[in-house]
Amino acid sequence: MVTGSGDAALRAETDPDLPEGPRPVAGRAGGESADSLPQARRERWADQDAPRTLPDGDPLLTHTDQINTPERASLREELIRTVIGDAQPPERGRPILYLMGGGGASGKGDVLDRLMKNKVIDGSNAVHLDPDIIKTRIPQFSQIVAAGDSRAAEVVHEESSWIAKAVLAKSMEGRLNIIYDSTLGNPDKTVNLIDDAHARGYEVRLFGVTADPEVAVRRAVERGKESKRYVPVQAQLAAHRGFSAGFEQYVEKADTVALYDTNSTSDPPFQIVQKKSDGVLRVLNESAYRKFQRKSLLNPEASGPATLYDPTREQYE
């Protein structure tokens, strides 16, 4: 069930740094022609400075999931143990799977920090599973970065994904609380994950985070310059589209849901959708939610902001 709150201002009782209520959201929810867009939005995506300093045949660029030695198996097991740490099953109640979902550079880390600070998410006895952090712990990642090459994330991607899946499986087997930071851009896999968690006795709390594609791509470019972790724009846009496309399925499955908008550079994130334990999905900011839904129609192959959407397919005016 979905209800709208109009423009009534609300404040979060449990999280003062993350207000629930609507704020004015810049821009239209519907489409705009390229001619009407500001110059910045008519331009192509900013080029990522993605240097390739290593020759293509360099052994360091061998995808690390292809390394099958006893030493490598030991390294993977050690990384799994490190991520799980000393987390223990909760003494009372069901274990909790906290899902942090949203496309790349949408602001999940900032929202998670605020939620933990305000005790909305209890990270004191939980496994914090972030595949991107796992990537940085694989030795070849830092070696490739040190060489000035941009392909570090690509080289370790499959191995880090395998390790993340192993951490998730072992944590669920141990009934540990889990904070899982992911794009959730594959609806089928995400629905299966939630179903599996419920079958294992977990409570699933979904915290979604959204930013306009133009904002997220710009952030990712700046992040790449600092972290040397480069994500192709097409892959980033596909994840944003997938999360929006699957969101209402996730809402039906998860026990509680909150969706936050992080577009502003000066104001804290604000909540635009909420589902509490009563099962009712409340839309707190309809224009922001329409913008979020609209991302389910975006074109990952877009050459720039002006070609993100097909105007003949607009349905979230």
Secondary structure by P-SEA (a helix, b strand, c coil): cccccccbbbbbcccccccccccccccccccccccccccccccccccccccccccccccccccccccccaaaaaaaaaaaaaaacccccccccbbbbbbbcccccccaaaaaaaaaaaccccccccccccaaaaaaacaaaaaaaaaccccccccaaaaaaaaaaaaaaaaaaaccccccccccccaaaaaaaaaaaaaabbbbbbbbbbccaaaaaaaaaaaaaaccbbbbaaaaaaaaaaaaaaaaaaaaccccbbbbbcccccccccccbbbccccbbbbccaaaaaaaaaccccccccccccccccccccccc
